[in-house]
Amino acid sequence: MPASFGKLRLDFILNTNECKIPYFPAFSKETNETFQPQEYTNCFDPESSLLTFVEVNNNTIYLHLDEENEVFHGSEEPLTCCYSYVTRNGTEEEPDVGFSLSECTPFNTTVQLEENVVMVKCERDSIVVYENVHSPITITREVHTKLQQSSNAKSSKKRLRHKPISVLIIVIDSVSRLNFKRTMPSTRRTLLSNGFTEFIAYNKIDDNTFPNFMALLSGMNLKQVYSKCDPKEIGKLDECPMIWYDFRDNGYVTAYAEDWPLISTFNYNKKGFQNPPTDYYFKTYLEAAESLNMTWKDTMPYCTGPETEGERVLNLAKDFSSTFKNNMSFGIFWMNTFSHNYINSPMGMDTKVSDFFQYLKDAHILDDSIVFLLSDHGIRFGKLRQTIQGWFEERLPVNFISIPLWFKSKYVVENSNFFDNANKLISTYDLYMTLQDVLKKSVPTYNITPSKACPRCASLFSNIIRVRSCKDAGIPEAWCTCIGEFTTEDSRLTEETNNKAIALALKAIQRLEGQEPFSTSVTNIISSAVNLNRLRKSYLLLVIETNTEAVYQILFRIRGDPVDFVRIVKVMKLASFNSKTA
């Protein structure tokens, strides 16, 4: 007999005629088998501080040596330090990859910098004892001009009646709503205590990072994106109609940072950008950080020199939002390095992320900004992913949103809709429409355009219908969680049914593999389950291990009893990845 997914669940987080999403506890028999507490790992002596730091005064950058640091006085041999400017330096074939360093210029304890990204090296007796990279944020000449133009528009009363709203989007890759609850309880408490709203039925629209991110930025699905702006062709992403270009062109200061640049969204098997897509683009800084002495944790780059790569992104988000606190800003800050490859990894950064969001509250960033904490999808591999709960979690990423108090007072109807929608089926295309709605409220002359992939999708500030199907929300059948609860205890799950499913699965897997070694037999039926036929659509979900020691999950559309196989909806290989599939 195949292993059971667990007892039948009769509770739902969403229960309409068009969508039934079953309830799962954050901690269950399935999750307890994979849950392992994680601690934060320091990248330098926690009793000490960083040897170098930067400060910005009157838009001028100063690099300092911390003379109290024990490294500074650690020996009779003198400490010699120098700094190099880091510059974006791609090639014709890879314009978005690579950096160059200027000559390393010696300095004593303090030096004024002329560029924003700087690498520091300190030696004692010709041995390197410290290296780091800094990227302070100053107002560039181009941004200064933009801010002046925006100020002039306000003074001419064009926008006086429309208070601008900034947008800050924080993304932690591969975190489901329930895994966020399990592994980041402190952050979750901080969000809820500071007025964030959780969207409990937020459903992804595609498999991995790139299509889900592009849905957020462009409102297009993967086929439409490749047709209009093929990311494998140089320069095409620069021409793509992404929402950050709309914000930039309408007076917003824009920023984008994503750690683990080697496999980041627009660079893994893609050509990236010929030109920086935002006013502040931190890829060069993070590439330089990864050139330092690097420590890996859970098969992910963790320490980049004396700082974690994830905290570098959080610090960029903090600096950007505070620098432009009184201006219109739009920033996306994406973290892969403490979440992507291992389901328990986010736990180690829980306190750091919680402190970051508390900073946003204490620094009054939340007062004039709509702030998102999102993920693109849940964990896509590992033992939990083989279970029914894991199948649902992978499709239901975390989504918390904060809106300013004045916004709630000014837009009473929109605020009411926003809270009602928190308990409805929501897709990434709705978030795209929400971003357009925010821009329209700041810049009344902006024209909102429907999502190409989901013309019926709508802003979270509009009244989204309660009885909504995945088709209404632009969610393809393969990723739809509205199919109700599954059970392993059903008369349809006969030996004959499983044998038919295995035969169909092996044919599909062989087409998927395309090369040796081929899966020619099944060595283990890990699980076989059917959903209850409450929506007039029946599915069978099969998880098998083949002779190649690979694990596959196959979703079939079925009908009748005995079972008639209509078609295969999706075949997924549940491998363990040491690099990002995006």
Summary of the structure (lengths in Angstrom):
residues: 582
radius of gyration: 25.3
end to end distance: 35.9
largest distance: 83.9
contacts: 1952
relative contact order: 0.14
helix: 30%
strand: 25%
